[in-house]
Amino acid sequence: MSEPTALTNQNEVAPLTDAANLTDAAKATAREWIDEHMPELSAWHQRIWDLAEPAWREHESAAWYVNLLRERGFEVEAGSAGMPTAFCAEWSNGAGPRLLTYAEYDAVPGNCQSASSHLAPREGLPAEAPGHTDPHSALGISTLAGLLATQHAMREHGIPGSLRYTGEPAEKMHGSKVVHGLRGYYDNVDAIVSFHPFYMLPLCNTARLDTQCGAYYSKVYEFVCDEPETWQLTANPNSPIPASHSAARAPGANIALMQMHSASRMMQDAMLPSVGGWSLSDAILSSGQATADNLPARIARIQYSWRTPDIEMAEHVLAVLDRNAEHAAAMAHCRVNDTWIARSRPGLTNHVMTDVLYRNLEQVGAPTYGEDAIAAAQEIQRQLDIEPMAKPFLDECERLISPEDAERELREHMPAWQRNWTSDDYVEMTHYAPTVRFYISRPALKPAPGRGAYPGWVMNALGGIPAAIDPTIEVAGKTVAGTFIDLLLDSDALARAGEEFSRRSAEASLAPLLPADFEPPVELAWPEYVRDAEGKRRWLGAGALG
């Protein structure tokens, strides 16, 4: 390993006689920064959690990050890669490695939950408004904590290098990372650290080893009835409105959509074998025609998203859906347009990066829950008529599992042929630079005997209760910072990670699945908040402005 150097206050280069001491000191500085700033980090998280903006419409959340990063000395490009709610920030302390991590901040409609012990939406909002389910709010603030702690340690100890931080909207649709990748935002990066809060066993307080996330495709099919009046060979000359209720009406776009939905659901079991952990989901987009009561629907849109272990399986589902859309449109006197939302490759593993990160996670330790967190969890149990437990959180939330043990346990639940499991768009990053994916537990409660799973709102609420979610932010932030400091100072490890990346990239030989000029689908009718005449923030949904 080459001997690292540090920059003095006069920007002179001075040799280091003890690289290990510098690394230890820099990590201690970073951890102390996070400890000192936990109240501030907690408040930041609460802000993003309360905003809870949905995919492609995270305007206030993205603006918050942009403003804060500029205040902290980063150069920030807002609206990066043509995505209004994305950004790219960079800070440099001289020539050295360039390391990247990122924020996510999109929330999920229909999950509006207050940070409380009972089922209730956040104040002033209906239940159908969005809420953070994963929670991406903690994901972003955790990596931000690690980023700023690393920046502080680099300044204090004169460590050269650059930090890049991207804002990644619409992760629930795998929306931004494929676009940032195609536009070059991950180029010239030496290493990437990807984080996500998690609770599913065995990926709890660990890093992925060999089994990465698989392929993900998402597409919107738009049915358009351009000429409803030509449904009949001869239009009724006495009808005041062609193709209205006074004449035989064209089936229209809604009929095409329902034919598509019904056919695809009926055929789902025949698309792929019922093994391998694949899934297909659908969502109907608003068409803005709710008050057109006497005309056939002119436009209707449905989005399909599917997760598969590999690209071959994803392509087979695509062929079925495309064929269904074509025939559904023809049946209902429509034409069909399609718009790609995302098309992601399976991820590439990097053992060197996994080893570096997990060593740092071992140094930090798993999250622990204090009295306030336990009291909040017990109150939730009381509300559900469950006898409060002395230790209400899952034991796994407070202990580490090695990547090797996690990999072995994960493989026990998968067919031997299956190489990848579930999906997340960090996989696109793995094709541009050595990447590690790690997880820190989010708070989850032990099930009561005979009661089954907790209602979904419970985990959403715990994600907004500071005493419960702050341990996730603290541990993840310190782990990111420690990993970054190792990569900045250990040129041998960084080189080995790069060599492994080059080898695995050549073996996989997976080109991007969307063209270089792919445009992000930001103009579609995605749900969003609005401001009313009084400037009050409202959810744009049924009764939201009433």
N, C-alpha and C positions, 0 to 999 in steps of 0.2 A: 504494500500500500504506500502510495506517495505521501510525503509529509505535508499535512495541511498548513495553511498560513492564516493569520488573522490580520485585519486592518487596524492600525492604531488610529487615535483620534486625528492624527495629522495625515491620514490616508497613506501612510507608509506601510510597506509589507514587512512583517517581522516573523521569523520562524517560530514555530511552537515546539517546545521540547517535550510536551506531554499532551498528546492529542486526546487521550482518554479523560484527562482532567478537564480539558476545555469542553468536551462533549457533556460530561456530567454537570459541569457548572452551568452550561447553556440550558440544559434540560431543567435544572433546578430553577433557573431564572424564569423559564417559560411557565413552569407549574406554579411558581409563586405569583406570576402575573394573573393567571386564571383564578387562583384562590382569592386574590385581592379584588378581582373584578366580578366575582360571582353574583353579587347583588345587581350589578349593571347588566350582566349577561342574562340573568333571570328576567329582568324588566324588558330587555330587548326581545327575548323569546315571547313574553306575554303579548307584546305589540304585534308580532307576526301572527301569533296564534289567534288573536282577536280579529285581525284583518281577514284571515281565512278566505282568500280570493281564489276563484277556480281557474282551471287551466286556460292559458293564453290571455287571461284578463287580470293578472296579478300586478296592476299598475301601481298601487300604493306600496305594496311590499317591495317591488323592484326599486322604486324611487327611494325607499328608506335605505336599502343596502347601498345604492349608488351614492347617496349623500354622506352616509357614514364612512364609506371607504375613501371618498375624497377628503373628508376631514382627517383621516388617518394617514394621508400622504400618498394614497394610491392614485395612479392615472386610470381613469375609468371611461370606457366607451359604453354609453347607454344605448339600448336598442341594438345590440350586436347581432350581426348576421341577418339583419332584416326582421328581427323579432322584437316588437316594441317592449316586451317585459323581460328581455334578457339583458345581460351586461357582461363585460369583460374588464377586469381590473388587474393592474400589475404594479409592483413595487420592486425596486432594485437596490441592492447594497453593494454594487460592484460586480465585476465579472465572476461568474460561478454557475453552478447548476440552476436550472429553472424548474421549479416544482409547482404542481397545480393541485388544487382541490376546489370544491364548488359548493354553492348553495342551491337548495330547492325550496319552494315556498308555495306551491299550489295546494289547494284544499279540494274537498269532494262535496258537490251538491247533495243535499238530503241528509247531511250529518251535522247539523248545527246543534252543538251541545255546549252548555255552560261549564265552567270549571267548578263543578259543585258535586255534591253527593247524591243527586237525584236527577231523573230525566227531565231536562228543561233546555229550551234553546237559549242562546245568548240574548241578552237584553235588547229589545227592539227589533228582533228578527224572527221570522217564522221557522218552523222546524225544517222546512225544505231548503233553507239556505245552506251554504257550504260550511264544513268544519274540517279540522285537521284530524285525519284518521291514522296516519302512519306513525308519528306526525312529522311532516316535512318542516314544520316550524322548528322543531328541535334539531333536525338534520342540519338546516342552514346555520343556526346559531352555534351549534357544536363545531362545525368546521370553521366558522368565523372566529370562534374562540381560539382554536388551534392556529389559525392564520395570524391573528394579531399577537398571540403569545410568541410565535416564532419570529415575527417582525421585531418585537421588543428584544428578544434574546439576540437576534442578529445585530441590532444596534448596540446593545450593551457589551457584547463580546467581539464585535468587529468581524462577524462572519459574512463572507461575500456570497452573493447569489441573488436570485430573483424569485419572487412569489407571484404566481398568477392565480386569480380567483374568478371563476365564471358564475354567473347567475343563470340557472337552468329552469325555465318555466315549463309547465305542462308535462311534468314527469309522468303523471298518471296516464298519459297517452304516448310516452316515449317521444315527446315532441321536439326538444331542443338539442339534445346532444348529437343526434345524427346531423343536424343542420350546422352546428358549431364545428363538427368534425369536417364536413364537406367544405366549409369556408376557411379552414386552416387555423382555427383557434386552438387546436391541440398540437399543431406542428411546433417543432423546436422546443418541446417540453421533455425534460429528462425523466420525470417520474410523476405519477398521479396517485393520489390517495382518495378512495371513494368510501364514503361512510353511509350507513343507514341505521336508524333505530329498529330494533327487532325483538321478537319474543319467541318465535316459533323454534322449537327444539329440532336439531341440535345447534342451529346457527344463532347462538346467544352468547355474547361476549367472546367472540372469536373472529378469525379471518378465514375467507374461503381458500381452499387449497387447490383441488383439481376440478371439482364440479362447479362450473360457473353457470350463470343464467343463460337461457337459450334464446331462441329467435322470438321476435314479436313483430306482428304485422297489424296495422290499423288502417282502415279505409272507409271513406264516406261514399255511399251511393246516393245520388240525387236523381229522383224521378221528376220529369218535367212534362206536363201536358200542354203543349204549345197551341194546339188547335182543337179544342174540345168540340167546336161546332162541326168538324168534319167526321165525327164519329159515325153519323148517318150519311148515306150517300146523298140525300136531299135534305137540307135544313128546313125546318118548319118556318115558312115565311110569316106566320102569325105570332111567333114567339117574340116578345119584346126584348128578350135577352137570349142570344143564341146559346144553346146547350144549357139553359137554366131549367128550373123545375117544370116549365111549361112544355118541354120537349124531352125526348129520350136523351138522357144525359150520358156523356162519355164517362167511363169508369173513373178516370182521373188518377192523380198522383198518389192519393192515399191508398187507393186500391192496389196500385203497383207496389207500394211499400208493404202492405199487408200480405200480398202474395209472396213477396221476397222474404218477409219475416216468417211466414208459415212454412214455406218450402224449406228454408234453411234450418229451421228448428226441427222439422220432421226428418230431415236428412242428416242431422248432426251425428247420430250414431253410426252413420255409414261413411262419414268423411275420413275417419282415422280409426285405428284399433283403440279399444277402450283401456289402454295402458299408456304409460309414459307421462302422465301428469299434464296433458295438454288441455286447453280450455278455449271456449269461444263465447264472447259476450257481445251484446248489442245495446245500442242507445238510440232513441229517436230524437233528432234535433228539431227545435222549434222552426216552423215555416212561416210564422206571421200571418196565418190565415184563419185565426180563431173566430172572426166575426163575419166571414164570407159564407152566409148560411144557405144561399140558393144557387151556388155555382159549384161545379166539380173542382176539386183541389188541383191547383196548377203546379205546385211544387211540394215535394215531401222528401225528407232526407233521413237516412238511417246509417249509423256508424257500426261497423263490426271491428272487433279487436280480438286477435287470437294469439295464444302463447303456445309454443311447441318446443320440444327439445332440439330440433334441428331445422334447417332451411327446407329440406326436401318435404318434410311434413307440412310446413307452413305454405309451401307452394301448392300442395295438393288441396288444402282448404281454400286457397285463393282461386283456384280453377273452378271449384264448385260454386263459390259465391259469385264469381263473374258470370258464370253460365246462368245461375238463378236470376241474377239482375237483368240480364239480357231478355230472358223469356218473360219475367214479370212485367217489364216495361212494354213488351209487345202485346201482352194480354190486355193491358189497361190503356192502350192508345197513348203511350208515352214514349219518350226517349230517356236514356239514362246517361248521366255523367258520373265519373268517379274521381275522387280526390284522395291521394295518399296522405295519411296523417303521419305514419311512421313505418319504418321497415328496418329492423335491427338484426345484426348478426349475433350469433352466440359469442360469448366472451373468451378471451385468452387468459390463461393463468400465468402467474409469475411467482415461482417459489421463493426467489430471493426477496422480493418485496413482501411476501407473506411472512417470511422469517423476521425481517427487520421490524415490521409493524407489531407482530405478536410479542416480540421481546419487549417492546415498549408498553404494550398492554399489560404484560406481566408486571412491569415496574410500577404501573399506575394502580392496578387491581380493579376488581369488578365494582359496580355501583353498590352502595349501601344506603339503606333507608332509615332515616331518623324518626324521632317521635312524632313529628308533625305529619310525615308521610304515612306512618302506621295509623295514626288517628284518622286521617282522611280515608284511608282504605277501610278501616273498621266501620266508619260511619256509612260508607257505601254498602257494606254488608248488612248493617242494621236496616237500611232503607229497603233492602231486598229480603228481609226476614231471614237472614242468615246469621247464625251465632258468630259474633266477631271473633276472629282468630288472633292469637297472640303474635303470630308471624304471618300476616295476611298475603304477603307477596310470594310468588313462586320462588322456590329455593334457587332455581337455575338463574334467576335474575341477579343473584348476588354471588355468583361464582363463575370462574373462567372455564372454558373448554378448549383444549389445544386444537389447532387446525387439523392435525392428524386424527384425533379422536372424533371431531365433528364430521370429518370426511367419511370415516368408517361408519358412523351411525347413520349418516345421510344415505350412504350407498345401500344400507340394509333395507331401505324402503323403496328402492328403485330397481327396475329391470336391469339385467346385466348389460344390455345393449345401449341403455340410455346414458348419454354423456353429460347432459345439462339438465338443470332443474329450475322451474319457474322463470320469471323474466324481470328485467330491470334495464333501463337504457344506459347504465354505466358500461355495459358491454361494448358499446361503440368506442368508448375511450380506450379500451384495452387494445384496439387495433392501431393506435397512434403512438402510444408510449407505454413503458412498463407500469402496470397498474395493480394495486392491491385493493380488494374489497373487504371491508370489515364491518362488524356489527357490535353495537353495545345494546344491552337490554333496555327496553322501554318498560315502564311499570306494568305488571300484569298480576292479577290476583289468583290465589289458589282456589280451585273449584271446591265447593262444598259437597260432601258425600251425597249422592243421589239427586243433585240439583242440575248437573250438566253445565254447559257453558254459561258465562255471564252474558247479559244483553250487550249488544255492540256499543251502546252509549257509554258503558263503564270505562272501557279503554280510552275512548275519546276524551272523557272527562279527566282521567288520570294524566293524559297528555297535556292538559292545561293547568293542572294543580302544581304550583311551583315546587312544593316540597317533594312531590313524587317524580317530576320530570327533570329537575335540576341535576340530580346525580348522573343521569345520562349525559347531559351537556358537559358536566365537569370531566367525566372519565373520557368521553370521546375527544373533547378539546385537548386534553393533556396527551392523549395517545397520538393525535395528529401532530402536535407540536414536537413530541419526542421523535416520531418517525421522520419528520422533516429535518430536524437537527442532525440525526444520524446520516441522512442522505446528503446533506450539505457538507458534512465533514468527513465522511467515509467514501472516498473516491473509488476504492476497490469494490465495495458493495454496489455502488451506482453502476460501475462498469459491468459487473456480473449480471445485474438486472437488465442492462441494455443488451448484453449478449444473449441472455435467455429470451428476451423479447424478440430479437431478430430471428432466432432459431424457430420459435413457435409461430411467428408470423409467416415465415417461409413454409413451414409444414402445413399450416391451415390454409394459406392462400385464398383468403376470403376478401374479395373486393367489396366496396360499399354497394348496397342494394338499391340505392336511389341515385339519380344522376347528379352530377356536380352542380347543376343549375337549379336543383330542386328548391321550390319556394315554400316556406312554412305556411301552413293553412290558417293564418291568423284572421282572415276575413270571413270565415264561416260564422254561422249564427251561434256561437258559443254562449252559454249562460253567463250572466255577469251582474254585478251590483250597479245601481244608478243613483244619481242624486236628484231628489225631488225639488220642487220650486223653492222650498225653504233651505235647501242645501243638505237635507238629512239623507244619510246613506240608507238605501233600501235594496232589498233583493228583488231582481227582476223575475218574478214568478207569479203564480196564481195568487191574486189577492195581495201582492206585495205592496202595492201603492194604495190600498184601500184604507 
